[in-house]
Amino acid sequence: MTHRALFVDDQEVILFAMREYFTSLGYEVECAGELGEAVGLVRERDYSVVIADLQLTGSGCTEGLDLVRAVREKSRATRVIMLTAYGSPEVEAEAKQCGVDVFLHKPQPLAEIARLAKLLLEGVPSVS
């Protein structure tokens, strides 16, 4: 079974790396560089996993949580991994409350993100 992944980040180099790596693992990959585009894709298509940056327009912003809310409005089955360079325990708690499955601090090796995505897609209830 091919899994469809959506990557959301405002840094094109990160999207490129994620796209290349996950495509090499057999994922069908789509990318979005901003919130509106990502929400539109989530509403139009079904994804196995969404991997998104918390801050899409600059420091202090938590637009990624708006994306998680849009994902959860459509599907509880879609797995969500959130990445951030600026997380706090409070933001992590809010992210989990919104429906984030895994909250990671940047930088993370692509292999680790892929490992966690695989575990989530296999139905492992709690991964870290």
Chimera marker file (.cmm) of the C-alpha trace (Angstrom):
<marker_set name="trace">
<marker id="1" x="0.000" y="0.000" z="0.000" r="1" g="1" b="0" radius="0.5"/>
<marker id="2" x="1.352" y="3.386" z="-0.980" r="1" g="1" b="0" radius="0.5"/>
<marker id="3" x="0.990" y="6.054" z="1.662" r="1" g="1" b="0" radius="0.5"/>
<marker id="4" x="0.277" y="9.640" z="0.681" r="1" g="1" b="0" radius="0.5"/>
<marker id="5" x="2.208" y="12.257" z="2.645" r="1" g="1" b="0" radius="0.5"/>
<marker id="6" x="1.784" y="16.020" z="2.808" r="1" g="1" b="0" radius="0.5"/>
<marker id="7" x="4.752" y="18.135" z="3.895" r="1" g="1" b="0" radius="0.5"/>
<marker id="8" x="4.192" y="21.727" z="4.941" r="1" g="1" b="0" radius="0.5"/>
<marker id="9" x="7.060" y="24.139" z="5.568" r="1" g="1" b="0" radius="0.5"/>
<marker id="10" x="7.878" y="27.683" z="4.507" r="1" g="1" b="0" radius="0.5"/>
<marker id="11" x="11.466" y="26.712" z="3.680" r="1" g="1" b="0" radius="0.5"/>
<marker id="12" x="11.750" y="25.285" z="0.170" r="1" g="1" b="0" radius="0.5"/>
<marker id="13" x="15.004" y="23.469" z="0.941" r="1" g="1" b="0" radius="0.5"/>
<marker id="14" x="13.280" y="21.485" z="3.697" r="1" g="1" b="0" radius="0.5"/>
<marker id="15" x="10.376" y="20.601" z="1.410" r="1" g="1" b="0" radius="0.5"/>
<marker id="16" x="12.820" y="19.477" z="-1.279" r="1" g="1" b="0" radius="0.5"/>
<marker id="17" x="14.741" y="17.236" z="1.129" r="1" g="1" b="0" radius="0.5"/>
<marker id="18" x="11.564" y="15.721" z="2.590" r="1" g="1" b="0" radius="0.5"/>
<marker id="19" x="10.077" y="15.143" z="-0.868" r="1" g="1" b="0" radius="0.5"/>
<marker id="20" x="13.202" y="13.420" z="-2.159" r="1" g="1" b="0" radius="0.5"/>
<marker id="21" x="13.708" y="11.272" z="0.933" r="1" g="1" b="0" radius="0.5"/>
<marker id="22" x="10.126" y="10.112" z="1.389" r="1" g="1" b="0" radius="0.5"/>
<marker id="23" x="9.662" y="9.508" z="-2.350" r="1" g="1" b="0" radius="0.5"/>
<marker id="24" x="12.704" y="7.224" z="-2.214" r="1" g="1" b="0" radius="0.5"/>
<marker id="25" x="10.898" y="5.274" z="0.531" r="1" g="1" b="0" radius="0.5"/>
<marker id="26" x="7.851" y="4.739" z="-1.677" r="1" g="1" b="0" radius="0.5"/>
<marker id="27" x="5.566" y="7.497" z="-0.391" r="1" g="1" b="0" radius="0.5"/>
<marker id="28" x="3.380" y="9.533" z="-2.717" r="1" g="1" b="0" radius="0.5"/>
<marker id="29" x="4.407" y="13.056" z="-1.706" r="1" g="1" b="0" radius="0.5"/>
<marker id="30" x="2.829" y="16.489" z="-1.990" r="1" g="1" b="0" radius="0.5"/>
<marker id="31" x="4.217" y="19.717" z="-0.546" r="1" g="1" b="0" radius="0.5"/>
<marker id="32" x="2.842" y="23.097" z="0.476" r="1" g="1" b="0" radius="0.5"/>
<marker id="33" x="4.764" y="26.207" z="1.448" r="1" g="1" b="0" radius="0.5"/>
<marker id="34" x="2.008" y="28.097" z="3.230" r="1" g="1" b="0" radius="0.5"/>
<marker id="35" x="-1.093" y="27.527" z="5.329" r="1" g="1" b="0" radius="0.5"/>
<marker id="36" x="-3.799" y="28.340" z="2.777" r="1" g="1" b="0" radius="0.5"/>
<marker id="37" x="-2.326" y="25.997" z="0.195" r="1" g="1" b="0" radius="0.5"/>
<marker id="38" x="-1.961" y="23.218" z="2.775" r="1" g="1" b="0" radius="0.5"/>
<marker id="39" x="-5.529" y="23.555" z="4.061" r="1" g="1" b="0" radius="0.5"/>
<marker id="40" x="-6.811" y="23.461" z="0.478" r="1" g="1" b="0" radius="0.5"/>
<marker id="41" x="-4.906" y="20.237" z="-0.196" r="1" g="1" b="0" radius="0.5"/>
<marker id="42" x="-6.151" y="18.652" z="3.043" r="1" g="1" b="0" radius="0.5"/>
<marker id="43" x="-9.745" y="19.470" z="2.126" r="1" g="1" b="0" radius="0.5"/>
<marker id="44" x="-9.356" y="18.078" z="-1.420" r="1" g="1" b="0" radius="0.5"/>
<marker id="45" x="-7.331" y="14.930" z="-0.775" r="1" g="1" b="0" radius="0.5"/>
<marker id="46" x="-6.816" y="12.165" z="1.745" r="1" g="1" b="0" radius="0.5"/>
<marker id="47" x="-3.386" y="11.789" z="3.352" r="1" g="1" b="0" radius="0.5"/>
<marker id="48" x="-1.931" y="8.993" z="5.427" r="1" g="1" b="0" radius="0.5"/>
<marker id="49" x="0.402" y="11.400" z="7.191" r="1" g="1" b="0" radius="0.5"/>
<marker id="50" x="0.879" y="15.165" z="7.398" r="1" g="1" b="0" radius="0.5"/>
<marker id="51" x="4.276" y="16.448" z="8.499" r="1" g="1" b="0" radius="0.5"/>
<marker id="52" x="4.232" y="20.181" z="9.149" r="1" g="1" b="0" radius="0.5"/>
<marker id="53" x="6.233" y="23.011" z="10.605" r="1" g="1" b="0" radius="0.5"/>
<marker id="54" x="4.571" y="24.819" z="13.504" r="1" g="1" b="0" radius="0.5"/>
<marker id="55" x="5.593" y="28.285" z="12.321" r="1" g="1" b="0" radius="0.5"/>
<marker id="56" x="4.842" y="28.976" z="8.692" r="1" g="1" b="0" radius="0.5"/>
<marker id="57" x="5.203" y="32.768" z="8.535" r="1" g="1" b="0" radius="0.5"/>
<marker id="58" x="7.763" y="33.724" z="11.153" r="1" g="1" b="0" radius="0.5"/>
<marker id="59" x="8.691" y="33.428" z="14.792" r="1" g="1" b="0" radius="0.5"/>
<marker id="60" x="5.968" y="33.454" z="17.383" r="1" g="1" b="0" radius="0.5"/>
<marker id="61" x="3.322" y="32.223" z="14.955" r="1" g="1" b="0" radius="0.5"/>
<marker id="62" x="1.610" y="28.872" z="15.409" r="1" g="1" b="0" radius="0.5"/>
<marker id="63" x="-0.176" y="28.563" z="12.048" r="1" g="1" b="0" radius="0.5"/>
<marker id="64" x="0.700" y="24.884" z="11.956" r="1" g="1" b="0" radius="0.5"/>
<marker id="65" x="-1.954" y="24.308" z="14.621" r="1" g="1" b="0" radius="0.5"/>
<marker id="66" x="-4.594" y="25.749" z="12.282" r="1" g="1" b="0" radius="0.5"/>
<marker id="67" x="-3.524" y="23.136" z="9.752" r="1" g="1" b="0" radius="0.5"/>
<marker id="68" x="-3.845" y="20.377" z="12.361" r="1" g="1" b="0" radius="0.5"/>
<marker id="69" x="-7.376" y="21.550" z="13.138" r="1" g="1" b="0" radius="0.5"/>
<marker id="70" x="-8.243" y="21.350" z="9.419" r="1" g="1" b="0" radius="0.5"/>
<marker id="71" x="-6.779" y="17.836" z="9.236" r="1" g="1" b="0" radius="0.5"/>
<marker id="72" x="-8.776" y="16.724" z="12.276" r="1" g="1" b="0" radius="0.5"/>
<marker id="73" x="-12.006" y="18.243" z="10.918" r="1" g="1" b="0" radius="0.5"/>
<marker id="74" x="-11.642" y="15.917" z="7.951" r="1" g="1" b="0" radius="0.5"/>
<marker id="75" x="-10.085" y="12.793" z="9.452" r="1" g="1" b="0" radius="0.5"/>
<marker id="76" x="-9.042" y="11.327" z="12.764" r="1" g="1" b="0" radius="0.5"/>
<marker id="77" x="-7.147" y="8.606" z="10.871" r="1" g="1" b="0" radius="0.5"/>
<marker id="78" x="-4.539" y="10.902" z="9.310" r="1" g="1" b="0" radius="0.5"/>
<marker id="79" x="-1.349" y="10.830" z="11.358" r="1" g="1" b="0" radius="0.5"/>
<marker id="80" x="0.224" y="14.213" z="12.149" r="1" g="1" b="0" radius="0.5"/>
<marker id="81" x="3.857" y="14.971" z="12.945" r="1" g="1" b="0" radius="0.5"/>
<marker id="82" x="4.712" y="18.551" z="13.881" r="1" g="1" b="0" radius="0.5"/>
<marker id="83" x="8.203" y="20.022" z="13.716" r="1" g="1" b="0" radius="0.5"/>
<marker id="84" x="9.420" y="23.255" z="15.255" r="1" g="1" b="0" radius="0.5"/>
<marker id="85" x="12.595" y="25.062" z="16.139" r="1" g="1" b="0" radius="0.5"/>
<marker id="86" x="10.788" y="27.218" z="18.703" r="1" g="1" b="0" radius="0.5"/>
<marker id="87" x="8.648" y="24.896" z="20.788" r="1" g="1" b="0" radius="0.5"/>
<marker id="88" x="7.760" y="25.239" z="24.437" r="1" g="1" b="0" radius="0.5"/>
<marker id="89" x="6.016" y="22.812" z="26.792" r="1" g="1" b="0" radius="0.5"/>
<marker id="90" x="2.866" y="24.945" z="26.541" r="1" g="1" b="0" radius="0.5"/>
<marker id="91" x="2.853" y="24.906" z="22.738" r="1" g="1" b="0" radius="0.5"/>
<marker id="92" x="3.552" y="21.171" z="22.704" r="1" g="1" b="0" radius="0.5"/>
<marker id="93" x="0.590" y="20.582" z="25.038" r="1" g="1" b="0" radius="0.5"/>
<marker id="94" x="-1.653" y="22.703" z="22.803" r="1" g="1" b="0" radius="0.5"/>
<marker id="95" x="-0.442" y="20.801" z="19.738" r="1" g="1" b="0" radius="0.5"/>
<marker id="96" x="-1.241" y="17.457" z="21.354" r="1" g="1" b="0" radius="0.5"/>
<marker id="97" x="-4.668" y="18.781" z="22.340" r="1" g="1" b="0" radius="0.5"/>
<marker id="98" x="-5.293" y="19.782" z="18.692" r="1" g="1" b="0" radius="0.5"/>
<marker id="99" x="-4.498" y="16.255" z="17.551" r="1" g="1" b="0" radius="0.5"/>
<marker id="100" x="-0.761" y="16.146" z="16.844" r="1" g="1" b="0" radius="0.5"/>
<marker id="101" x="0.537" y="12.588" z="17.182" r="1" g="1" b="0" radius="0.5"/>
<marker id="102" x="4.245" y="13.432" z="17.435" r="1" g="1" b="0" radius="0.5"/>
<marker id="103" x="5.809" y="16.808" z="18.314" r="1" g="1" b="0" radius="0.5"/>
<marker id="104" x="9.486" y="17.124" z="17.363" r="1" g="1" b="0" radius="0.5"/>
<marker id="105" x="12.099" y="19.814" z="17.813" r="1" g="1" b="0" radius="0.5"/>
<marker id="106" x="14.197" y="20.768" z="14.791" r="1" g="1" b="0" radius="0.5"/>
<marker id="107" x="16.556" y="19.682" z="13.527" r="1" g="1" b="0" radius="0.5"/>
<marker id="108" x="15.631" y="16.014" z="13.155" r="1" g="1" b="0" radius="0.5"/>
<marker id="109" x="17.278" y="13.500" z="10.832" r="1" g="1" b="0" radius="0.5"/>
<marker id="110" x="15.019" y="12.534" z="7.937" r="1" g="1" b="0" radius="0.5"/>
<marker id="111" x="15.474" y="8.889" z="8.877" r="1" g="1" b="0" radius="0.5"/>
<marker id="112" x="14.042" y="9.573" z="12.347" r="1" g="1" b="0" radius="0.5"/>
<marker id="113" x="11.017" y="11.405" z="10.945" r="1" g="1" b="0" radius="0.5"/>
<marker id="114" x="10.454" y="8.519" z="8.530" r="1" g="1" b="0" radius="0.5"/>
<marker id="115" x="10.816" y="5.964" z="11.343" r="1" g="1" b="0" radius="0.5"/>
<marker id="116" x="8.180" y="7.741" z="13.420" r="1" g="1" b="0" radius="0.5"/>
<marker id="117" x="5.842" y="8.108" z="10.437" r="1" g="1" b="0" radius="0.5"/>
<marker id="118" x="6.176" y="4.384" z="9.720" r="1" g="1" b="0" radius="0.5"/>
<marker id="119" x="5.366" y="3.494" z="13.328" r="1" g="1" b="0" radius="0.5"/>
<marker id="120" x="2.312" y="5.760" z="13.318" r="1" g="1" b="0" radius="0.5"/>
<marker id="121" x="1.096" y="4.281" z="10.042" r="1" g="1" b="0" radius="0.5"/>
<marker id="122" x="1.551" y="0.781" z="11.451" r="1" g="1" b="0" radius="0.5"/>
<marker id="123" x="-0.795" y="1.737" z="14.268" r="1" g="1" b="0" radius="0.5"/>
<marker id="124" x="1.689" y="2.069" z="17.113" r="1" g="1" b="0" radius="0.5"/>
<marker id="125" x="-0.301" y="4.237" z="19.570" r="1" g="1" b="0" radius="0.5"/>
<marker id="126" x="2.565" y="6.108" z="21.200" r="1" g="1" b="0" radius="0.5"/>
<marker id="127" x="5.873" y="6.812" z="19.527" r="1" g="1" b="0" radius="0.5"/>
<marker id="128" x="8.862" y="8.945" z="20.380" r="1" g="1" b="0" radius="0.5"/>
<link id1="1" id2="2" r="1" g="1" b="0" radius="0.2"/>
<link id1="2" id2="3" r="1" g="1" b="0" radius="0.2"/>
<link id1="3" id2="4" r="1" g="1" b="0" radius="0.2"/>
<link id1="4" id2="5" r="1" g="1" b="0" radius="0.2"/>
<link id1="5" id2="6" r="1" g="1" b="0" radius="0.2"/>
<link id1="6" id2="7" r="1" g="1" b="0" radius="0.2"/>
<link id1="7" id2="8" r="1" g="1" b="0" radius="0.2"/>
<link id1="8" id2="9" r="1" g="1" b="0" radius="0.2"/>
<link id1="9" id2="10" r="1" g="1" b="0" radius="0.2"/>
<link id1="10" id2="11" r="1" g="1" b="0" radius="0.2"/>
<link id1="11" id2="12" r="1" g="1" b="0" radius="0.2"/>
<link id1="12" id2="13" r="1" g="1" b="0" radius="0.2"/>
<link id1="13" id2="14" r="1" g="1" b="0" radius="0.2"/>
<link id1="14" id2="15" r="1" g="1" b="0" radius="0.2"/>
<link id1="15" id2="16" r="1" g="1" b="0" radius="0.2"/>
<link id1="16" id2="17" r="1" g="1" b="0" radius="0.2"/>
<link id1="17" id2="18" r="1" g="1" b="0" radius="0.2"/>
<link id1="18" id2="19" r="1" g="1" b="0" radius="0.2"/>
<link id1="19" id2="20" r="1" g="1" b="0" radius="0.2"/>
<link id1="20" id2="21" r="1" g="1" b="0" radius="0.2"/>
<link id1="21" id2="22" r="1" g="1" b="0" radius="0.2"/>
<link id1="22" id2="23" r="1" g="1" b="0" radius="0.2"/>
<link id1="23" id2="24" r="1" g="1" b="0" radius="0.2"/>
<link id1="24" id2="25" r="1" g="1" b="0" radius="0.2"/>
<link id1="25" id2="26" r="1" g="1" b="0" radius="0.2"/>
<link id1="26" id2="27" r="1" g="1" b="0" radius="0.2"/>
<link id1="27" id2="28" r="1" g="1" b="0" radius="0.2"/>
<link id1="28" id2="29" r="1" g="1" b="0" radius="0.2"/>
<link id1="29" id2="30" r="1" g="1" b="0" radius="0.2"/>
<link id1="30" id2="31" r="1" g="1" b="0" radius="0.2"/>
<link id1="31" id2="32" r="1" g="1" b="0" radius="0.2"/>
<link id1="32" id2="33" r="1" g="1" b="0" radius="0.2"/>
<link id1="33" id2="34" r="1" g="1" b="0" radius="0.2"/>
<link id1="34" id2="35" r="1" g="1" b="0" radius="0.2"/>
<link id1="35" id2="36" r="1" g="1" b="0" radius="0.2"/>
<link id1="36" id2="37" r="1" g="1" b="0" radius="0.2"/>
<link id1="37" id2="38" r="1" g="1" b="0" radius="0.2"/>
<link id1="38" id2="39" r="1" g="1" b="0" radius="0.2"/>
<link id1="39" id2="40" r="1" g="1" b="0" radius="0.2"/>
<link id1="40" id2="41" r="1" g="1" b="0" radius="0.2"/>
<link id1="41" id2="42" r="1" g="1" b="0" radius="0.2"/>
<link id1="42" id2="43" r="1" g="1" b="0" radius="0.2"/>
<link id1="43" id2="44" r="1" g="1" b="0" radius="0.2"/>
<link id1="44" id2="45" r="1" g="1" b="0" radius="0.2"/>
<link id1="45" id2="46" r="1" g="1" b="0" radius="0.2"/>
<link id1="46" id2="47" r="1" g="1" b="0" radius="0.2"/>
<link id1="47" id2="48" r="1" g="1" b="0" radius="0.2"/>
<link id1="48" id2="49" r="1" g="1" b="0" radius="0.2"/>
<link id1="49" id2="50" r="1" g="1" b="0" radius="0.2"/>
<link id1="50" id2="51" r="1" g="1" b="0" radius="0.2"/>
<link id1="51" id2="52" r="1" g="1" b="0" radius="0.2"/>
<link id1="52" id2="53" r="1" g="1" b="0" radius="0.2"/>
<link id1="53" id2="54" r="1" g="1" b="0" radius="0.2"/>
<link id1="54" id2="55" r="1" g="1" b="0" radius="0.2"/>
<link id1="55" id2="56" r="1" g="1" b="0" radius="0.2"/>
<link id1="56" id2="57" r="1" g="1" b="0" radius="0.2"/>
<link id1="57" id2="58" r="1" g="1" b="0" radius="0.2"/>
<link id1="58" id2="59" r="1" g="1" b="0" radius="0.2"/>
<link id1="59" id2="60" r="1" g="1" b="0" radius="0.2"/>
<link id1="60" id2="61" r="1" g="1" b="0" radius="0.2"/>
<link id1="61" id2="62" r="1" g="1" b="0" radius="0.2"/>
<link id1="62" id2="63" r="1" g="1" b="0" radius="0.2"/>
<link id1="63" id2="64" r="1" g="1" b="0" radius="0.2"/>
<link id1="64" id2="65" r="1" g="1" b="0" radius="0.2"/>
<link id1="65" id2="66" r="1" g="1" b="0" radius="0.2"/>
<link id1="66" id2="67" r="1" g="1" b="0" radius="0.2"/>
<link id1="67" id2="68" r="1" g="1" b="0" radius="0.2"/>
<link id1="68" id2="69" r="1" g="1" b="0" radius="0.2"/>
<link id1="69" id2="70" r="1" g="1" b="0" radius="0.2"/>
<link id1="70" id2="71" r="1" g="1" b="0" radius="0.2"/>
<link id1="71" id2="72" r="1" g="1" b="0" radius="0.2"/>
<link id1="72" id2="73" r="1" g="1" b="0" radius="0.2"/>
<link id1="73" id2="74" r="1" g="1" b="0" radius="0.2"/>
<link id1="74" id2="75" r="1" g="1" b="0" radius="0.2"/>
<link id1="75" id2="76" r="1" g="1" b="0" radius="0.2"/>
<link id1="76" id2="77" r="1" g="1" b="0" radius="0.2"/>
<link id1="77" id2="78" r="1" g="1" b="0" radius="0.2"/>
<link id1="78" id2="79" r="1" g="1" b="0" radius="0.2"/>
<link id1="79" id2="80" r="1" g="1" b="0" radius="0.2"/>
<link id1="80" id2="81" r="1" g="1" b="0" radius="0.2"/>
<link id1="81" id2="82" r="1" g="1" b="0" radius="0.2"/>
<link id1="82" id2="83" r="1" g="1" b="0" radius="0.2"/>
<link id1="83" id2="84" r="1" g="1" b="0" radius="0.2"/>
<link id1="84" id2="85" r="1" g="1" b="0" radius="0.2"/>
<link id1="85" id2="86" r="1" g="1" b="0" radius="0.2"/>
<link id1="86" id2="87" r="1" g="1" b="0" radius="0.2"/>
<link id1="87" id2="88" r="1" g="1" b="0" radius="0.2"/>
<link id1="88" id2="89" r="1" g="1" b="0" radius="0.2"/>
<link id1="89" id2="90" r="1" g="1" b="0" radius="0.2"/>
<link id1="90" id2="91" r="1" g="1" b="0" radius="0.2"/>
<link id1="91" id2="92" r="1" g="1" b="0" radius="0.2"/>
<link id1="92" id2="93" r="1" g="1" b="0" radius="0.2"/>
<link id1="93" id2="94" r="1" g="1" b="0" radius="0.2"/>
<link id1="94" id2="95" r="1" g="1" b="0" radius="0.2"/>
<link id1="95" id2="96" r="1" g="1" b="0" radius="0.2"/>
<link id1="96" id2="97" r="1" g="1" b="0" radius="0.2"/>
<link id1="97" id2="98" r="1" g="1" b="0" radius="0.2"/>
<link id1="98" id2="99" r="1" g="1" b="0" radius="0.2"/>
<link id1="99" id2="100" r="1" g="1" b="0" radius="0.2"/>
<link id1="100" id2="101" r="1" g="1" b="0" radius="0.2"/>
<link id1="101" id2="102" r="1" g="1" b="0" radius="0.2"/>
<link id1="102" id2="103" r="1" g="1" b="0" radius="0.2"/>
<link id1="103" id2="104" r="1" g="1" b="0" radius="0.2"/>
<link id1="104" id2="105" r="1" g="1" b="0" radius="0.2"/>
<link id1="105" id2="106" r="1" g="1" b="0" radius="0.2"/>
<link id1="106" id2="107" r="1" g="1" b="0" radius="0.2"/>
<link id1="107" id2="108" r="1" g="1" b="0" radius="0.2"/>
<link id1="108" id2="109" r="1" g="1" b="0" radius="0.2"/>
<link id1="109" id2="110" r="1" g="1" b="0" radius="0.2"/>
<link id1="110" id2="111" r="1" g="1" b="0" radius="0.2"/>
<link id1="111" id2="112" r="1" g="1" b="0" radius="0.2"/>
<link id1="112" id2="113" r="1" g="1" b="0" radius="0.2"/>
<link id1="113" id2="114" r="1" g="1" b="0" radius="0.2"/>
<link id1="114" id2="115" r="1" g="1" b="0" radius="0.2"/>
<link id1="115" id2="116" r="1" g="1" b="0" radius="0.2"/>
<link id1="116" id2="117" r="1" g="1" b="0" radius="0.2"/>
<link id1="117" id2="118" r="1" g="1" b="0" radius="0.2"/>
<link id1="118" id2="119" r="1" g="1" b="0" radius="0.2"/>
<link id1="119" id2="120" r="1" g="1" b="0" radius="0.2"/>
<link id1="120" id2="121" r="1" g="1" b="0" radius="0.2"/>
<link id1="121" id2="122" r="1" g="1" b="0" radius="0.2"/>
<link id1="122" id2="123" r="1" g="1" b="0" radius="0.2"/>
<link id1="123" id2="124" r="1" g="1" b="0" radius="0.2"/>
<link id1="124" id2="125" r="1" g="1" b="0" radius="0.2"/>
<link id1="125" id2="126" r="1" g="1" b="0" radius="0.2"/>
<link id1="126" id2="127" r="1" g="1" b="0" radius="0.2"/>
<link id1="127" id2="128" r="1" g="1" b="0" radius="0.2"/>
</marker_set>
